[in-house]
Amino acid sequence: MSPLLQFLLLFLLSLLCFSHDCDAQVPVFACDVGANPSLAALPFCNATLDPLSRAKDLVSRLTLAEKISFMGHKTVDTPRLGIPAYNWWSEALHGVSFVGGGSHFSGLVPGATSFPQVLLTAASFNVSLFELIGEVVSTEARAMHNVGHAGLTFWSPNINIFRDPRWGRGQETPGEDPILTSKYAVAFVAGLQRNRHDPQKLKVAACCKHYTAYDVDNWKGVSRFTFNAIVTEQDMADTFQPPFKYCVTKGAAACAMCSYNKVNGKPTCGDPDLLSGVIRGQWNLNGYIVTDCDSVDVMYNAQRYTKTPEEAVALSLKSGLDLNCGTFVVEHAQNAISQGKLLEADVDKAITNTFKVLMRVGFFDGDPRKVGPYGGLGPKDICTPSNKQLALEAAHQGIVLLKNQDNILPLSPGSFSMAVIGPNAKATVTMLGNYNGLPCLYVSPLDGLSATVKTIYAPGCDYVTCNATSLHLEPAKAAAAQADVTVLVVGSDYTVEVEGLDRETLLFPGLQGQLIDEVTAASKGPVILVMMSGGPFDISAQLANPKIKGILWIGIPGQSGGQALADVIFGRYNPSKYLYIYTQSFCSFRYMHADNPSLTLSSLYTFSGGKSPFTWYHESFVQNVPMTDMRMRPDPATGYPGRTFRFYTGKPLFKFGHGLSYTKFTHLQVRAPRTLSLGLGEEHPCYSGNCNSISLASATERCAEMSFDVRLQVHNSGDMAGSHTVLLFNKPPRLHNAPKEQLVAFEKIFLEPGQRSSVAFSLDVCKDLSVADENGNWRVPLGSHVLSVGDLEHTFTLTVYSCPRLGPQPPTPLSDASFLSNPRGSPPKERRFDRD
């Protein structure tokens, strides 16, 4: 079934509840001693015991057949123990979704807040926003759970690296950079899971997916079900694994999902090194490992990796799998045990891990409306004004301004007319993206713009695929010729890029390019090009066209995307003037103006702009580089250019982190040490000073004390207030085929016109300056490192010194001489910061 048909089917199934008895269904909860007092005697129903003891007690009471029945994502009820049926598969990628069936909508709960797709949210580079979205989503999930409309286990977020711009699921990810993706993972998972009343329990259980090196769905006949990702140890260590490591170790995610693909010949769901060895062993996962849906089936039937179904089941469970999304394990586990390929103890271990998570989320604590901190939640806490405003805010913060010729934007609202043209001008469902639910509302681009100015609408193309039959040029050209300003809303949708469908080109779909050219040529006034998509296009021609004055990428902007677009175009947005202040209540928050708490969120607006979380390539890149080539690093011998801003040797249209603002920010000066020295003991192999890098494993004790600050001053030299994302990069020494540059830190600040502010980054030598060597081992490269922020660069040297008994040598004292200078002109006059 195609993803589009799957969406339509799920949508229709949800709508069926509106006219049937879904509202009348009384939810059944496990260990509900109010309904069945005898359950109080069962230890697994005793919420005062620890999760492991409770899980072991429950496992001991199950027959083998019952144990096996708990190994699929849809379990059956066990009446004798007061356990109802449960569907583990709920999704919350950017709002509670109906995908998977664990959550659904009805007349009682007609929708949930639909936030922008993750890629656009990531463009905000706002870690607080990432967490807050997770907090709101989990609150709505708990509210739905209380009325039997949602589970407590959500298979989100997707933290794969957006390695190739053609990937249909890139929209679901935080982008191409491991650091940004890792920070997103940690923050979003914290928002979903954090129980502010009991840190030992979970609000809901998150799941980091898809582990690992998964980013090919269906490209030129290559399917994710059979694709074998050939990945070097070095690329695995510094690109594909870090987000998952951080998600488990720092984010404390309760789940990891293994992917369909093979990595270096082994199915990820059947690789004991990846599962038991790394996730469970090295990273100490406190939770469960689940398959992507039907992955064990795929291992046997599609990949032919095992000779029998029983061998596939045994391999996956012995590798560390705990739960199968699908029925394959449930169908074949009994035979695997009978054949001696699997032990009952293997089953016990797996379901103990899953039951522990259900204990932590309170599934076995009885009726959640009567016990626990979330009992007061219900439909009134879904689609609240604050939640809807946050969805709008997230879209505001992510929209990226790519071109603003003659400062055409922002437009001043007035009596002029605007032509709104393009296949996405009236987009609604397209604004939601993959893994959506039913939203609280829709505000299309046309709706948003029409609320401010007089509009003339012409679709130009009926569909984004825009073939000759659906292309309607003349009405679109006539509208552009009549209007004072033309806004073209183009891009993609489910028919172009989605789960199960990758792009083959970076050109606009179908005849959209012709539509853009001819409408622009016919336009009376300036043209603003708006791209709604889950990734980049080659917009070389549009950048060069002088009549196209402004270009915006609005990603997949969620339920209020049209309102966000209108606010940006008319300059009605000032994102960082507002702080998110949590009340003492577990589930609510309010927006508070930083200077005047009486102001509402809509009182003041100017646009400051998101930053692109991916590289914008020319079409030639995808014509010359196979999507299936997993190498991140360039190969000069063959002309392979490498991938992402960290390695790509070509000239992109726009680099990662590009994004314009309506005001001007200047980085005036940076303060950082010129030299850092790491003390080594006599026993260290590099004690003699003959090494060009230090093994992280051997330097951990010394490195733990090695940190330093980088300080700079940012000046808003424009005439509008706004926020600014400060991106700090490091260019390491050219050792071990290291990245040419890598993001080490970022910070978002707000400045009034003319205001200056200091920004300080505290860097850890081991964590922030290390690189993976050719064998995937982490090392600290010695020599010259170059820190950069915008146009500013600062070179410092990392050395070692012999110090058998003393700790690390402190960095060179800071002085005026250690300021970064401005490479484009004379050093700034100011030599002091506004504040330290």
Summary of the structure (lengths in Angstrom):
residues: 836
radius of gyration: 27.3
end to end distance: 58.7
largest distance: 81.3
contacts: 3088
relative contact order: 0.10
helix: 31%
strand: 21%
